[in-house]
Amino acid sequence: MNIAQCILCILAGIGAGVVTGLAGLSAAVVITPVLVSLCGWASYDAVTVALASDVLASLLSAYTYYKNKNIDLKRGSLVTVTAFLGTIIGSYCGYLFSQQSPDGLGYISMLTTVFLGFKFLLKPITGGHDAAAASGPSTGKTILAMALGCGIGWVCDFTGSGGGILMLTVFTLVLGYNLKVAVGTSTMIMSLVALTGAVSHVSLGAQLFPLPMAIVVASCLLGAVVSAKFANRCEIRRLNRIVGVVLILLGAVTILIKLL
């Protein structure tokens, strides 16, 4: 591992931590494209590192949101159960896909990154109620969120990304939460989803590189803690713009480098 790769790992980790803490996104939307396109990693191995980074980053981000009363523990726990089931299936599907197309997951993640960036800029998530609202979601909407959670778990562990934004969509559109509650609850769920996915990937033969992984995980943790504190004080529309610009630039640069 040379100095350039070390710097890339640090930047990837910090960037991933920032989008996790700010918007509840999976660390993979940053880590996977960087490791695949700039460091030459196999996509399945890169996804494994991304999921490992997600565990602590999402957990500590969720704790910050919890302290600010921006998490719905009751309904979040129900969605976690179904998402857990989806992750196991998704991890195995991702393994099979990676055998047929080694760079496929990396390209999917890069394109997802660009899409998410435009989503935040063009259709920012605003409005909604907080976790303590007296009139919470109906039982039917909660069951729908649980069903969608299973599919989200599959997507997250198949591609290594997308789970966070899909969780945000469920919590804002289906359950009607405001952005901060949606992000907080999403990070809580993503910590377990990421842990399950990381363990599944390793058990299926993902290659581990201890030093790069340690650097990425530590950097991601730092970025997540700082950005989560900022997000809980930030105005929602400004939060959408910041994350949107960062994701579009990241996705465009990594795709360009990969194609050249």
C-alpha positions as CSV (number, residue, x, y, z in Angstrom):
1,M,0.0,0.0,0.0
2,N,1.6,3.3,-1.1
3,I,1.1,6.8,0.1
4,A,-1.3,7.7,-2.7
5,Q,-3.6,4.8,-1.9
6,C,-3.4,5.6,1.8
7,I,-4.6,9.2,1.1
8,L,-7.4,7.8,-1.2
9,C,-8.5,5.5,1.6
10,I,-8.6,8.4,4.1
11,L,-10.6,10.6,1.7
12,A,-13.0,7.8,0.8
13,G,-13.6,7.1,4.5
14,I,-14.2,10.8,5.4
15,G,-16.4,11.3,2.4
16,A,-18.4,8.2,3.3
17,G,-18.8,9.3,6.9
18,V,-20.0,12.7,5.8
19,V,-22.8,11.4,3.6
20,T,-23.7,8.8,6.3
21,G,-24.0,11.4,9.0
22,L,-25.6,14.1,6.9
23,A,-28.2,12.0,5.0
24,G,-28.2,8.5,6.3
25,L,-26.7,7.1,3.1
26,S,-24.7,4.0,2.9
27,A,-20.9,4.5,3.1
28,A,-20.7,2.5,-0.1
29,V,-21.9,5.3,-2.3
30,V,-18.5,6.8,-1.7
31,I,-16.2,4.0,-0.7
32,T,-17.1,1.5,-3.4
33,P,-16.5,3.8,-6.4
34,V,-13.3,5.1,-5.0
35,L,-11.8,1.7,-4.2
36,V,-13.0,0.2,-7.5
37,S,-12.1,3.1,-9.9
38,L,-9.1,4.7,-8.2
39,C,-7.5,1.8,-6.3
40,G,-8.3,-1.1,-8.7
41,W,-10.1,-3.2,-6.1
42,A,-12.5,-6.0,-7.1
43,S,-16.0,-4.7,-6.6
44,Y,-17.1,-7.4,-4.2
45,D,-14.1,-6.7,-1.9
46,A,-14.8,-3.0,-2.1
47,V,-18.4,-3.5,-1.1
48,T,-17.3,-5.6,1.9
49,V,-15.1,-2.7,3.2
50,A,-17.9,-0.3,2.6
51,L,-20.3,-2.4,4.6
52,A,-17.8,-2.8,7.4
53,S,-17.3,1.0,7.5
54,D,-21.1,1.5,7.7
55,V,-21.4,-0.5,10.9
56,L,-19.8,1.9,13.4
57,A,-20.4,5.1,11.3
58,S,-24.2,4.4,11.1
59,L,-24.3,3.3,14.8
60,L,-22.7,6.5,16.1
61,S,-24.6,8.7,13.7
62,A,-27.8,7.1,14.9
63,Y,-26.8,7.8,18.5
64,T,-26.3,11.5,17.7
65,Y,-29.8,11.6,16.2
66,Y,-31.2,9.8,19.1
67,K,-29.8,12.3,21.6
68,N,-31.6,15.0,19.5
69,K,-34.9,13.0,19.6
70,N,-34.7,12.4,15.8
71,I,-35.3,8.6,15.8
72,D,-38.5,6.5,15.9
73,L,-37.3,3.4,17.8
74,K,-40.6,1.5,17.7
75,R,-41.2,1.5,13.9
76,G,-37.5,1.5,13.1
77,S,-37.1,-1.7,15.0
78,L,-39.9,-3.4,13.0
79,V,-38.4,-2.4,9.7
80,T,-35.0,-3.6,10.9
81,V,-36.2,-7.2,11.3
82,T,-37.4,-7.4,7.7
83,A,-34.4,-5.6,6.4
84,F,-32.2,-8.1,8.1
85,L,-33.8,-11.0,6.1
86,G,-33.3,-9.1,2.9
87,T,-29.6,-8.5,3.5
88,I,-28.9,-12.2,3.7
89,I,-30.4,-12.9,0.3
90,G,-28.9,-9.8,-1.2
91,S,-25.4,-10.7,-0.1
92,Y,-25.6,-14.1,-1.8
93,C,-27.1,-12.6,-5.0
94,G,-24.3,-10.0,-5.0
95,Y,-21.7,-12.8,-4.7
96,L,-23.1,-14.6,-7.7
97,F,-23.3,-11.5,-9.8
98,S,-19.7,-10.5,-9.0
99,Q,-18.5,-13.9,-10.3
100,Q,-20.1,-13.1,-13.7
101,S,-19.2,-9.4,-13.8
102,P,-16.3,-8.5,-11.5
103,D,-16.7,-4.7,-12.1
104,G,-20.5,-4.7,-12.3
105,L,-21.2,-3.8,-8.7
106,G,-18.8,-0.9,-8.9
107,Y,-20.5,0.6,-12.0
108,I,-23.9,0.2,-10.4
109,S,-22.7,2.0,-7.3
110,M,-21.2,4.8,-9.4
111,L,-24.4,5.4,-11.4
112,T,-26.4,5.2,-8.1
113,T,-24.2,8.0,-6.7
114,V,-24.9,10.4,-9.5
115,F,-28.7,9.6,-9.4
116,L,-28.8,10.2,-5.7
117,G,-27.0,13.6,-6.1
118,F,-29.6,14.8,-8.6
119,K,-32.4,13.5,-6.4
120,F,-31.3,15.7,-3.5
121,L,-30.9,18.7,-5.7
122,L,-34.0,18.5,-7.8
123,K,-36.4,16.9,-5.3
124,P,-35.2,17.8,-1.8
125,I,-36.8,16.0,1.1
126,T,-38.7,18.6,3.2
127,G,-41.7,18.6,5.5
128,G,-43.1,15.6,7.5
129,H,-43.6,15.1,11.2
130,D,-41.2,14.3,14.0
131,A,-40.7,11.1,16.0
132,A,-42.9,12.3,18.9
133,A,-45.9,13.2,16.8
134,A,-49.2,12.2,18.4
135,S,-50.7,11.0,15.1
136,G,-48.1,8.5,13.9
137,P,-48.3,6.3,10.8
138,S,-51.2,3.8,10.6
139,T,-50.7,0.1,11.1
140,G,-51.1,-0.5,7.3
141,K,-48.4,2.0,6.5
142,T,-46.1,0.4,9.1
143,I,-46.6,-3.1,7.5
144,L,-45.9,-1.6,4.1
145,A,-42.7,-0.1,5.4
146,M,-41.7,-3.5,6.8
147,A,-42.3,-5.1,3.4
148,L,-40.3,-2.5,1.7
149,G,-37.5,-2.8,4.3
150,C,-37.0,-6.4,3.2
151,G,-36.5,-5.3,-0.4
152,I,-34.2,-2.5,0.7
153,G,-32.0,-4.9,2.7
154,W,-31.7,-7.0,-0.5
155,V,-30.7,-4.0,-2.6
156,C,-28.2,-2.7,0.0
157,D,-26.3,-6.0,0.2
158,F,-26.5,-6.8,-3.5
159,T,-25.1,-3.5,-4.7
160,G,-23.4,-2.3,-1.5
161,S,-25.4,1.0,-1.8
162,G,-28.8,2.5,-2.2
163,G,-30.1,1.2,1.1
164,G,-29.9,4.6,2.8
165,I,-31.7,6.6,0.2
166,L,-34.4,3.9,-0.2
167,M,-34.9,4.0,3.6
168,L,-35.2,7.8,3.4
169,T,-37.9,7.4,0.7
170,V,-39.9,4.9,2.9
171,F,-39.7,7.0,6.0
172,T,-40.5,10.3,4.3
173,L,-43.2,9.2,1.7
174,V,-44.7,6.2,3.5
175,L,-44.4,7.0,7.2
176,G,-44.3,10.8,6.7
177,Y,-41.3,11.7,8.8
178,N,-39.3,14.9,8.4
179,L,-35.8,14.5,6.9
180,K,-34.0,14.5,10.2
181,V,-36.1,11.7,11.8
182,A,-35.9,9.8,8.5
183,V,-32.1,10.1,8.5
184,G,-31.8,9.1,12.1
185,T,-34.0,6.1,11.9
186,S,-32.3,5.1,8.6
187,T,-28.8,5.1,10.2
188,M,-30.1,3.0,13.1
189,I,-31.3,0.3,10.7
190,M,-28.3,0.6,8.3
191,S,-25.9,-0.3,11.2
192,L,-27.5,-3.8,11.5
193,V,-27.9,-4.2,7.7
194,A,-24.3,-3.3,7.2
195,L,-23.1,-5.7,9.9
196,T,-25.1,-8.6,8.5
197,G,-23.9,-7.8,5.0
198,A,-20.2,-7.5,6.0
199,V,-20.3,-10.9,7.8
200,S,-22.1,-12.5,4.8
201,H,-19.6,-11.1,2.3
202,V,-16.6,-12.4,4.4
203,S,-18.2,-15.8,4.8
204,L,-18.7,-16.0,1.0
205,G,-15.0,-15.4,0.3
206,A,-14.4,-11.6,0.1
207,Q,-10.7,-10.8,0.3
208,L,-9.8,-8.6,3.2
209,F,-6.9,-6.1,3.4
210,P,-6.5,-5.2,7.1
211,L,-4.5,-1.9,6.8
212,P,-6.6,-0.2,4.1
213,M,-9.8,-1.4,5.8
214,A,-8.7,0.0,9.2
215,I,-7.8,3.3,7.6
216,V,-11.2,3.5,5.7
217,V,-13.2,2.5,8.8
218,A,-11.5,5.0,11.1
219,S,-11.8,7.8,8.7
220,C,-15.5,7.0,8.0
221,L,-16.2,7.0,11.7
222,L,-14.6,10.4,12.2
223,G,-16.6,11.9,9.2
224,A,-19.8,10.4,10.4
225,V,-19.6,11.7,14.0
226,V,-18.8,15.3,13.0
227,S,-21.3,15.5,10.1
228,A,-24.2,14.0,12.2
229,K,-23.7,16.7,14.8
230,F,-23.7,19.3,12.0
231,A,-26.8,17.8,10.4
232,N,-28.9,18.0,13.5
233,R,-28.3,21.8,13.6
234,C,-28.5,22.4,9.8
235,E,-31.5,23.8,7.9
236,I,-33.1,21.0,5.8
237,R,-32.9,22.5,2.3
238,R,-29.3,23.5,2.8
239,L,-28.6,19.9,3.9
240,N,-30.1,18.6,0.7
241,R,-28.1,20.9,-1.5
242,I,-24.8,20.1,0.2
243,V,-25.2,16.3,-0.1
244,G,-26.5,16.6,-3.7
245,V,-23.5,18.5,-5.0
246,V,-21.0,16.2,-3.3
247,L,-22.6,13.0,-4.7
248,I,-22.9,14.3,-8.3
249,L,-19.2,15.4,-8.3
250,L,-18.1,12.1,-6.8
251,G,-20.1,9.9,-9.1
252,A,-19.1,11.9,-12.2
253,V,-15.3,11.9,-11.4
254,T,-15.2,8.2,-10.6
255,I,-17.1,7.1,-13.7
256,L,-14.8,9.3,-15.9
257,I,-11.6,7.9,-14.4
258,K,-12.9,4.3,-14.8
259,L,-13.8,4.8,-18.4
260,L,-10.4,6.5,-19.3
